[in-house]
Amino acid sequence: MATPNYNYEKRQRELAKKKKKEEKLKERETRKHSPEPALDSPNEVPPEGTPTAQ
């Protein structure tokens, strides 16, 4: 029976964390630089002063 390679498993976890962190940072940057915030759900209230469609 083969022995588990803990160093490989740890490295894979670290790479997954790094990738997720980079994706979050990229998402934040796109939201920061977007001209208008997008409302994800219809239940969200738009910011004050924003005209609503009736």
N, CA, C and O atoms as a printed pandas DataFrame, in Angstrom:
     atom_number atom_name residue_name chain_id  residue_number  x_coord  y_coord  z_coord
0              1         N          MET        A               1    0.838   -1.182    0.000
1              2        CA          MET        A               1    0.000    0.000    0.000
2              3         C          MET        A               1    0.885    1.247    0.000
3              4         O          MET        A               1    1.889    1.302    0.711
4              5         N          ALA        A               2    0.515    2.231   -0.787
5              6        CA          ALA        A               2    1.289    3.470   -0.883
6              7         C          ALA        A               2    1.011    4.367    0.324
7              8         O          ALA        A               2   -0.090    4.375    0.874
8              9         N          THR        A               3    2.020    5.108    0.711
9             10        CA          THR        A               3    1.846    6.029    1.827
10            11         C          THR        A               3    1.343    7.368    1.298
11            12         O          THR        A               3    1.692    7.762    0.185
12            13         N          PRO        A               4    0.526    8.073    2.085
13            14        CA          PRO        A               4    0.001    9.366    1.636
14            15         C          PRO        A               4    1.118   10.404    1.527
15            16         O          PRO        A               4    2.026   10.446    2.357
16            17         N          ASN        A               5    1.037   11.222    0.513
17            18        CA          ASN        A               5    2.009   12.288    0.316
18            19         C          ASN        A               5    1.403   13.576    0.863
19            20         O          ASN        A               5    0.725   14.311    0.145
20            21         N          TYR        A               6    1.653   13.833    2.123
21            22        CA          TYR        A               6    1.050   14.985    2.793
22            23         C          TYR        A               6    1.555   16.313    2.231
23            24         O          TYR        A               6    0.808   17.290    2.174
24            25         N          ASN        A               7    2.804   16.348    1.822
25            26        CA          ASN        A               7    3.335   17.595    1.255
26            27         C          ASN        A               7    2.600   17.960   -0.033
27            28         O          ASN        A               7    2.311   19.135   -0.261
28            29         N          TYR        A               8    2.297   16.990   -0.864
29            30        CA          TYR        A               8    1.563   17.236   -2.103
30            31         C          TYR        A               8    0.161   17.745   -1.788
31            32         O          TYR        A               8   -0.298   18.715   -2.392
32            33         N          GLU        A               9   -0.519   17.098   -0.847
33            34        CA          GLU        A               9   -1.876   17.510   -0.473
34            35         C          GLU        A               9   -1.887   18.937    0.078
35            36         O          GLU        A               9   -2.763   19.735   -0.255
36            37         N          LYS        A              10   -0.901   19.244    0.924
37            38        CA          LYS        A              10   -0.821   20.589    1.487
38            39         C          LYS        A              10   -0.588   21.616    0.391
39            40         O          LYS        A              10   -1.202   22.683    0.395
40            41         N          ARG        A              11    0.293   21.300   -0.544
41            42        CA          ARG        A              11    0.587   22.230   -1.643
42            43         C          ARG        A              11   -0.659   22.466   -2.495
43            44         O          ARG        A              11   -0.899   23.590   -2.936
44            45         N          GLN        A              12   -1.447   21.429   -2.729
45            46        CA          GLN        A              12   -2.665   21.582   -3.512
46            47         C          GLN        A              12   -3.671   22.479   -2.789
47            48         O          GLN        A              12   -4.330   23.311   -3.413
48            49         N          ARG        A              13   -3.784   22.304   -1.471
49            50        CA          ARG        A              13   -4.684   23.164   -0.692
50            51         C          ARG        A              13   -4.225   24.625   -0.755
51            52         O          ARG        A              13   -5.038   25.535   -0.920
52            53         N          GLU        A              14   -2.908   24.838   -0.620
53            54        CA          GLU        A              14   -2.368   26.193   -0.676
54            55         C          GLU        A              14   -2.624   26.831   -2.039
55            56         O          GLU        A              14   -2.977   28.008   -2.116
56            57         N          LEU        A              15   -2.451   26.065   -3.112
57            58        CA          LEU        A              15   -2.696   26.592   -4.452
58            59         C          LEU        A              15   -4.168   26.934   -4.642
59            60         O          LEU        A              15   -4.494   27.938   -5.274
60            61         N          ALA        A              16   -5.057   26.108   -4.101
61            62        CA          ALA        A              16   -6.494   26.368   -4.214
62            63         C          ALA        A              16   -6.854   27.647   -3.456
63            64         O          ALA        A              16   -7.634   28.459   -3.951
64            65         N          LYS        A              17   -6.295   27.830   -2.266
65            66        CA          LYS        A              17   -6.551   29.045   -1.490
66            67         C          LYS        A              17   -6.045   30.277   -2.231
67            68         O          LYS        A              17   -6.725   31.301   -2.282
68            69         N          LYS        A              18   -4.839   30.172   -2.810
69            70        CA          LYS        A              18   -4.258   31.290   -3.530
70            71         C          LYS        A              18   -5.117   31.658   -4.741
71            72         O          LYS        A              18   -5.348   32.837   -5.007
72            73         N          LYS        A              19   -5.580   30.661   -5.461
73            74        CA          LYS        A              19   -6.411   30.896   -6.638
74            75         C          LYS        A              19   -7.721   31.578   -6.238
75            76         O          LYS        A              19   -8.154   32.528   -6.889
76            77         N          LYS        A              20   -8.346   31.091   -5.168
77            78        CA          LYS        A              20   -9.601   31.668   -4.700
78            79         C          LYS        A              20   -9.404   33.121   -4.262
79            80         O          LYS        A              20  -10.236   33.981   -4.550
80            81         N          LYS        A              21   -8.306   33.384   -3.569
81            82        CA          LYS        A              21   -8.007   34.737   -3.107
82            83         C          LYS        A              21   -7.807   35.677   -4.285
83            84         O          LYS        A              21   -8.299   36.806   -4.270
84            85         N          GLU        A              22   -7.084   35.217   -5.315
85            86        CA          GLU        A              22   -6.861   36.042   -6.500
86            87         C          GLU        A              22   -8.169   36.325   -7.227
87            88         O          GLU        A              22   -8.376   37.436   -7.716
88            89         N          GLU        A              23   -9.055   35.333   -7.306
89            90        CA          GLU        A              23  -10.350   35.525   -7.957
90            91         C          GLU        A              23  -11.193   36.549   -7.199
91            92         O          GLU        A              23  -11.861   37.382   -7.812
92            93         N          LYS        A              24  -11.163   36.487   -5.866
93            94        CA          LYS        A              24  -11.906   37.457   -5.061
94            95         C          LYS        A              24  -11.353   38.864   -5.285
95            96         O          LYS        A              24  -12.115   39.818   -5.442
96            97         N          LEU        A              25  -10.036   38.986   -5.300
97            98        CA          LEU        A              25   -9.413   40.285   -5.511
98            99         C          LEU        A              25   -9.781   40.835   -6.880
99           100         O          LEU        A              25  -10.069   42.024   -7.016
100          101         N          LYS        A              26   -9.772   39.983   -7.888
101          102        CA          LYS        A              26  -10.133   40.399   -9.249
102          103         C          LYS        A              26  -11.591   40.855   -9.285
103          104         O          LYS        A              26  -11.909   41.859   -9.924
104          105         N          GLU        A              27  -12.475   40.131   -8.610
105          106        CA          GLU        A              27  -13.895   40.488   -8.567
106          107         C          GLU        A              27  -14.083   41.835   -7.876
107          108         O          GLU        A              27  -14.877   42.659   -8.329
108          109         N          ARG        A              28  -13.362   42.059   -6.790
109          110        CA          ARG        A              28  -13.450   43.340   -6.085
110          111         C          ARG        A              28  -13.016   44.485   -6.988
111          112         O          ARG        A              28  -13.654   45.537   -7.017
112          113         N          GLU        A              29  -11.921   44.275   -7.730
113          114        CA          GLU        A              29  -11.421   45.312   -8.618
114          115         C          GLU        A              29  -12.439   45.623   -9.711
115          116         O          GLU        A              29  -12.631   46.792  -10.047
116          117         N          THR        A              30  -13.092   44.616  -10.272
117          118        CA          THR        A              30  -14.075   44.868  -11.323
118          119         C          THR        A              30  -15.278   45.608  -10.749
119          120         O          THR        A              30  -15.828   46.493  -11.405
120          121         N          ARG        A              31  -15.689   45.261   -9.544
121          122        CA          ARG        A              31  -16.818   45.973   -8.917
122          123         C          ARG        A              31  -16.423   47.402   -8.577
123          124         O          ARG        A              31  -17.234   48.321   -8.697
124          125         N          LYS        A              32  -15.184   47.587   -8.156
125          126        CA          LYS        A              32  -14.706   48.918   -7.772
126          127         C          LYS        A              32  -14.671   49.852   -8.981
127          128         O          LYS        A              32  -14.980   51.037   -8.858
128          129         N          HIS        A              33  -14.302   49.331  -10.128
129          130        CA          HIS        A              33  -14.147   50.148  -11.325
130          131         C          HIS        A              33  -15.379   50.160  -12.215
131          132         O          HIS        A              33  -15.377   50.834  -13.245
132          133         N          SER        A              34  -16.428   49.436  -11.851
133          134        CA          SER        A              34  -17.627   49.436  -12.679
134          135         C          SER        A              34  -18.349   50.773  -12.516
135          136         O          SER        A              34  -18.342   51.352  -11.429
136          137         N          PRO        A              35  -18.967   51.262  -13.582
137          138        CA          PRO        A              35  -19.612   52.581  -13.510
138          139         C          PRO        A              35  -20.839   52.620  -12.599
139          140         O          PRO        A              35  -21.096   53.636  -11.954
140          141         N          GLU        A              36  -21.592   51.534  -12.542
141          142        CA          GLU        A              36  -22.798   51.506  -11.722
142          143         C          GLU        A              36  -22.917   50.134  -11.059
143          144         O          GLU        A              36  -22.740   49.110  -11.719
144          145         N          PRO        A              37  -23.217   50.108   -9.762
145          146        CA          PRO        A              37  -23.354   48.812   -9.101
146          147         C          PRO        A              37  -24.559   48.055   -9.647
147          148         O          PRO        A              37  -25.630   48.627   -9.852
148          149         N          ALA        A              38  -24.368   46.778   -9.877
149          150        CA          ALA        A              38  -25.450   45.943  -10.409
150          151         C          ALA        A              38  -26.243   45.355   -9.250
151          152         O          ALA        A              38  -25.663   44.933   -8.249
152          153         N          LEU        A              39  -27.555   45.326   -9.381
153          154        CA          LEU        A              39  -28.406   44.715   -8.369
154          155         C          LEU        A              39  -28.564   43.241   -8.729
155          156         O          LEU        A              39  -29.098   42.909   -9.787
156          157         N          ASP        A              40  -28.101   42.364   -7.850
157          158        CA          ASP        A              40  -28.133   40.933   -8.128
158          159         C          ASP        A              40  -29.523   40.336   -7.986
159          160         O          ASP        A              40  -29.916   39.485   -8.783
160          161         N          SER        A              41  -30.260   40.767   -6.996
161          162        CA          SER        A              41  -31.582   40.192   -6.798
162          163         C          SER        A              41  -32.639   41.298   -6.903
163          164         O          SER        A              41  -32.347   42.462   -6.630
164          165         N          PRO        A              42  -33.851   40.941   -7.294
165          166        CA          PRO        A              42  -34.894   41.959   -7.433
166          167         C          PRO        A              42  -35.335   42.552   -6.095
167          168         O          PRO        A              42  -35.984   43.598   -6.069
168          169         N          ASN        A              43  -34.993   41.897   -4.987
169          170        CA          ASN        A              43  -35.396   42.379   -3.667
170          171         C          ASN        A              43  -34.467   43.458   -3.121
171          172         O          ASN        A              43  -34.778   44.091   -2.112
172          173         N          GLU        A              44  -33.327   43.673   -3.780
173          174        CA          GLU        A              44  -32.395   44.680   -3.302
174          175         C          GLU        A              44  -32.943   46.071   -3.582
175          176         O          GLU        A              44  -33.582   46.306   -4.607
176          177         N          VAL        A              45  -32.687   46.976   -2.668
177          178        CA          VAL        A              45  -33.162   48.348   -2.787
178          179         C          VAL        A              45  -32.060   49.168   -3.437
179          180         O          VAL        A              45  -30.915   49.115   -2.989
180          181         N          PRO        A              46  -32.376   49.926   -4.482
181          182        CA          PRO        A              46  -31.349   50.763   -5.111
182          183         C          PRO        A              46  -30.943   51.895   -4.177
183          184         O          PRO        A              46  -31.707   52.243   -3.277
184          185         N          PRO        A              47  -29.761   52.479   -4.365
185          186        CA          PRO        A              47  -29.319   53.574   -3.517
186          187         C          PRO        A              47  -30.243   54.782   -3.633
187          188         O          PRO        A              47  -30.947   54.940   -4.630
188          189         N          GLU        A              48  -30.235   55.623   -2.618
189          190        CA          GLU        A              48  -31.073   56.814   -2.588
190          191         C          GLU        A              48  -30.758   57.705   -3.783
191          192         O          GLU        A              48  -29.600   57.822   -4.185
192          193         N          GLY        A              49  -31.772   58.326   -4.343
193          194        CA          GLY        A              49  -31.590   59.221   -5.463
194          195         C          GLY        A              49  -31.592   58.527   -6.801
195          196         O          GLY        A              49  -31.534   59.194   -7.833
196          197         N          THR        A              50  -31.656   57.206   -6.820
197          198        CA          THR        A              50  -31.683   56.468   -8.068
198          199         C          THR        A              50  -33.138   56.328   -8.527
199          200         O          THR        A              50  -33.976   55.820   -7.782
200          201         N          PRO        A              51  -33.440   56.776   -9.746
201          202        CA          PRO        A              51  -34.810   56.642  -10.225
202          203         C          PRO        A              51  -35.186   55.167  -10.425
203          204         O          PRO        A              51  -34.382   54.372  -10.913
204          205         N          THR        A              52  -36.401   54.825  -10.047
205          206        CA          THR        A              52  -36.846   53.443  -10.190
206          207         C          THR        A              52  -37.848   53.348  -11.324
207          208         O          THR        A              52  -38.609   54.287  -11.559
208          209         N          ALA        A              53  -37.858   52.233  -12.027
209          210        CA          ALA        A              53  -38.816   52.012  -13.116
210          211         C          ALA        A              53  -40.149   51.568  -12.520
211          212         O          ALA        A              53  -40.196   50.646  -11.705
212          213         N          GLN        A              54  -41.224   52.225  -12.928
213          214        CA          GLN        A              54  -42.532   51.867  -12.385
214          215         C          GLN        A              54  -43.469   51.447  -13.463
215          216         O          GLN        A              54  -44.619   51.109  -13.184
